[in-house]
Amino acid sequence: MHDHAHTHVHTEDARRLTIALVLILGLMAGEVVAGLLADSLALFSDAAHMLTDAGAIALALFAARLASRPAEGRFTFGFRRAEILSAQLNGATLVALGLVIAIEAVRRLIDPPEVEGLVVLVVALVGIVVNLAATMVLSGAERRSLNVEGAFQHVLTDLFAFIATAIAGAVVLITGFSRADGIAALVIAAIMLRSGLGLLRDSGRVLLEAAPRDLDPNEIGRALAEQNHVVEVHDLHVWEVTSGFPAISAHVTVRAGCDTQAHRRELAALLSDRFGITHSTLQVETRHEGPLAIEPLQRGSGA
């Protein structure tokens, strides 16, 4: 049942990602032409960002397809972490492109070129409509996946970028203040850096096998230790295989004479019901009570 639901989510996400990709590619082609005509850095930065949007969505589609492959051979978890690698790459491209745009924006603030405000404004308004549609499409996807979230952040930051560009175009058109184009590009760069660093942070936590943000290992350990007949919980590890797939392993000691398998099932049910952790590896052992009995060495004929 879980696998069927997981497959359905991937199929629906793939459909939404494909729709967003078609919208972004169409707008990007028109914006490159408009940017050349208007000599607008804001439009070029938007177009460059949209190229990364298209790449991010295409990468997200590929990673989602790869992650849906079943576990086999040496890949005992399958390729689920491919989604995290995709999110990591999306975050890195946002940061890199944001830095490039920021540097060029500063240069244009110092020596501003002539900008066709009307072209910038019209293209930006069209961009707002298209990116708003793409954002709404992706907002309905499973955004607990950092892979999908990475693609969503690309499109969302581009929506904000077009809003900033439209304002810049209007300012240039009304007042002739050409530096508004460079200022808008700086705003776009700041948005891209913020989103990119957030993706790098969140995907980095998964790659470093940190506990999920919504799960406290200390709270989980206390919950296990509070159960009847549990003496000790140690070697507790909580991590994420991929976004939305938490896992746990632990050694649990129970009182002598207890049914270790029954306790293991009870503790696994607790982890699933209370913390939403369905993948648990628990080694349940009984505590030895009383003095150790050491058998004397027996000398055999071969000793």
Beta strands, then each sheet from edge to edge (+ up, - down):
strand 1: 230-242
strand 2: 245-254
strand 3: 279-286
sheet 1: 1+ 2- 3-
end
